[in-house]
Amino acid sequence: MRHADAETVESLLDYPGLIEALRAAHRADRMPQRRVDVMSDQGDDANKFVSLIAWASGDLIAVKLVGVFPGNTALQPPQPSVQGLVALMSGVTGAPLVTADGAALTFRKTAADSALGADYLARPDARTLLVIGAGGLAPHVIAAHLAVRPSLARVLIWNRTAERAASLADRLRHLPVSIAPATDLGATLPEADIVSCVTMATEPLVLGRLLKPGAHVDLIGAYLPEMREADDDVVRRAGHIFVDTRAGCEGSGEIATPLARGLITQENIIADLFDLSTGRHSGRASQDEITMYKNVGGGHLDLFTARHLLARMDAVS
């Protein structure tokens, strides 16, 4: 059995190829069986250990074991807040096929998920990308969005700790766009054509009243009901909500809170990536529409990504 370390995952899962693989997997319109189990550390309930299983009958089984430890970034030396392992098995015999670094695969999968959503929902002429958060996922989100929106000419990065935003901007100077830290989030939000949030926020950072007409809001954090990256005004101005998958989306505060407050109903969640990729929904309806996309994630996306990785490994072996 082979293992793909982080360097192998990074080299084989280029964003144009991975995004197209995810598009094709959703276009096939087959949702694998899925199961998720979450445990919390009794000493620090911010720390989670998650197991995700996805089984595509007659095809593949993917199992991800992942630790989410928010305090890791403050360690010396820092460690990723998300670490783990992905195993891919035959869905016909159960035989193990490949393992892969879970953090690297999760970063790539998550960023490609949001980029695929943006490809359907962001304006084709988007020029400015604002990334809120400067953690390990942020550079992947930037690279993935650039892959689907080559029109982007400027990337701005905001973080609660300004030094981290400046450091990330310096590390990404090689990208073919203007890239800079943003010091005033309120002043920067009205400039953004795409806003991508990669935070652990429990209070909204994206204020709907500040969004420009035609903005696309990509929400990646808020994986728990008590977390939130966008306020109610984003929901009100968008009106409709897009998600990568409807399954389990109520577990996010971005969906759970507006539902509980009566701002939206289930009917306001109008499309997921299966609907968008198969053409059941056409995505953005007008140039001035504000679109809101919740990146929920899930084991099926790990399976789709690991399947593409296995194909790439076979192609280069």
Secondary structure, 3 states (H helix, E strand, C coil): CEEECHHHHHHHCCHHHHHHHHHHHHHCCCCCEEEEEEEECCCCCCCEEEEEEEEECCCEEEEEEEEECHHHHHCCCCCCCEEEEEEEEECCCCCEEEEEEHHHHHHHHHHHHHHHHHHHHCCCCCCEEEEECCCCCHHHHHHHHHHHCCCCCEEEEECCCHHHHHHHHHHCCCCCCEEEECCCHHHHHHHCCEEEECCCCCCCCECHHHCCCCCEEEECCCCCCCCCCECHHHHHHHCCEEECCCCCHHHCHHHHHHHHHCCCCHHHEEECHHHHHHCCCCCCCCCCCCEEEECCCCHHHHHHHHHHHHHHHHHHC
